[in-house]
Structures are given as C-alpha cells and as structure tokens.
Amino acid sequence: MLFETIATTGHEQVVFCQSKDAGLKAIIAIHNTVLGPALGGLRMWPYKTDEEALNDVLRLSRGMTYKNAVAGLNLGGGKAVIIGDPAKDKSEALFRSLGRFVNSLHGRYITAEDVGIDVNDMEYVYRETEFVTGVHQVHGGSGDPSPFTAFGALQGVMATLNYKHGNEDVGKYRFAVQGAGHVGSEFIKLLREQGAKVFVTDINKEAVQRCVDELGCEAVGIDEIYDVDCDVFSPCALGGTVNEQTIDRIKAKIICGAANNQLSTDQIGDELMKRGVVYAPDYAVNAGGVMNVSLEIDGYNRERAMRMMRSIYYNVGRIFQIADRDGIPTYKAADRMAEERINAIGKIKLPTMGNDGARFLGRMRGQ
C-alpha cells in the first residue's frame, strides 16, 4: 500500500526515523531532485495518527517541488515532519537525533524551519548536520524566514489585486486572515502598514489579541472567519481550509495567503474558477521563505533577498496569464508552469544522488 501511494505521488524516497531514547518519531520525504537537492522545511505537529503524518509530509514535499520550480530555484522538493507537540515535546536530544537522520542522506535533503519550529531548534539540528538552511546569522544563515514569506505573500496579493481590479492599492481592501503565527502576524503587519482593514483569527487567542492591541485588527472566531464580509480571504495557517464545507461561506472574490495546500481538492479549484473567485496558487505566493534561504548558497545578503521576493509578483502574474491563455484554473496553470521547467531540466539531468547537496553546502559555507 505504501509503495502504491509513493508511486502515485511520484516520490523518490521516504525515510521513517525513530529514536526511542530521544523520543523522536519523524518522516522525511524526498519528492523530486531533478532540479537539485530537495529543500523543504521541518514541521513539528501533534498528528493524531502516523498515517496523518505520512499524508502531510507526502503532500508538503510534493508542494515544495512545485514551489521551488515555479520560484526559478535550482532545488528539488522535500519535507520532514516530527510527530509531537511543539509546546511540550521539544528537546536537544530530539532535534540532534533528527539532524543525524538528515545527515545520513548526504545532501539529498536539506532542511529548514517550518511550522512548530524556530531558529533555536534548528541550532540543535545544525550541530549534527550541515544540511540546514535558515540557521542563525552567526553561522552565515538568514535566520527566521517568516518576514520574507510574509513580504513575498504581499507581492502575491498585489499581483492578484492588479489582475482582478486593475490596481495594487492594498489599503482599499478588507482582508480576512486565518492564522496569526510567525508568518501570519508578519503578513498582517504589512497589510496594516498599507492601511488595509484586517479581520484575524487563530487557535492561539494571545496571538490574536496582540494583533488587536498592537496592529488595530478586528478579532473573529475560528469558525466565523469564513463568514466575514471581505475582499480577500488569506489562509495563513494549516492547509485544506478552502473546502466543500467552507466554499459557500467565503464571500471574498480573491483567495491569497501564505498557507500551504489551501484547497482541499482540485475540484474546489475548479469550482472557484466557475464562481469567478481568483485563487492565487499558494506555493507561488508563499515562496518567499524558500527563496530567502536559497540565497545562502552564494553568501547571504538581506537586501538581495528582499529584491528577490519581488519576483513573486511576476511569477503570480505569469500564472494568471497561463490560466487565461489555456482556459484552465489557476492551480493547474501553476502546476503547468512548474512541470514544464522540471521536464525541460529533466531531459539533461538525473536525480540528485547526494553530491549536488555536498556542493551546495560547500558553496554555502564558503569552502
């Protein structure tokens, strides 16, 4: 059954990692390395079942392949998940154990920070492997990727507004932002700086209150966010929230946010197109974080990173052009843009077997 699943998703390798002494249960999924080493974040989440964790890492790693391809990076797609509660299950031993598993892949997978993980956690991973990006600046890294993901998402919003309304005036519109975590709070801050009206919700009530007190947002309930009278619905938490149960409730004519896998099914994407709702494909919009850490290859420069984020505006606009040209939903247009690049490079390159990852780190560490 597992091999049938992997055959369907096109994954090259899936690694199950366990250390009883460290309390580690993790899965590393490498989807595609045609463009280069598989780069993707490490997520920690209290999955209810092992199957739920596997499904998530398979979906997320595939998404990274497409994200990196659309972003124009010479990187493949991978992801890692740790099964556990980030509020109480973290330890040095846990992350160092995970680091050893990453190191055993010899550069086929390069990890980074994701949901439930912060720079301090990545420091422990870094002690066991150099195949880590987004580490603290003292190690030549770029640190927390959240501000860059948020800034990139803002570029996606501007491109989508321009496509739908012919202007980029963010401050004229009302946003319903679902999620006020690391990325969501940074995204909300940028929206408010532009003068936008922002409704916000999150499972963390303290995070919501900070947005209200410090940024002037309006708080709404977790379930009520779908009913908000707004222009843009911005998922910035976990995926799958645009689904059969919520699509009729969402009033916005634009869906654009920083979360991964926002559409529960492809059919939802088809239905959005029929309804005239413009969906900005998530992996094009939220590519800012991975773009940022990719620059560590040549020696990190923050100003260069911020300039690179602006290419998201072009990429999202290009996806809309393909959708209009081919008469297809935007999610299919994004996939088509990614697949065309992967197929073209695939004709001249074999999958990465580890040496490319070693060269990646050699350049990154100045060797």
Secondary structure, DSSP 8 states (H G I E B T S, - for coil): -HHHHHHHHT-SEEEEEEETTTTEEEEEEEEE-SSSSEEEEEEEE--SSHHHHHHHHHHHHHHHHHHHHHTT-S-EEEEEEEES-TTT---HHHHHHHHHHHHTTTTSEEEEE-TT--HHHHHHHHTT-S-B-S--GGGT-----HHHHHHHHHHHHHHHHHHHHS---GGGSEEEEE--SHHHHHHHHHHHHTT-EEEEE-S-HHHHHHHHHHH--EE--TTGGGG---SEEEE-SSS--BSTTTTTT---SEE--S-SS-BSSHHHHHHHHHTT-EE--HHHHTTHHHHHHHGGGS---HHHHHHHHTHHHHHHHHHHHHHHHHT--HHHHHHHHHHHHHHHHHTT-----SHHHHHHHHHHTT-
